[in-house]
Amino acid sequence: MPRMTFVEPNGTRHEVDAPIGLSVLEIAHRNDIDIEGACEGSLACSTCHVIISPGDYERLSEATEDEEDMLDLAFGLTPTSRLGCQIVMTEELDGLTVSLPSETRNMLSG
């Protein structure tokens, strides 16, 4: 089974099983990783914003225009930012490393 690593803002690393076909957001929730995902993966918020390690970023398919639009709302956007709900694990993504931003912005609450 593929594995992936989540890196918390404080540097703590969590290496977890990453079942093929699950999104990074779903894998995070299965492993009690603190990613909100307020819209539950429906591409209506940016609370599952993650930062992909530069070497891994090249292995991902390109973001859709809808994902890019939601990323524009994310706090602390970087050149390798993506939405965790839009990255689906494959065998080729084994070893993926994602960092959690220090803050998220939830436009759905208020």
Helices and strands as residue ranges (DSSP letters): E 3-7, E 13-17, H 24-30, E 49-52, H 54-57, H 65-71, E 81-83, G 84-86, G 91-93, E 96-99
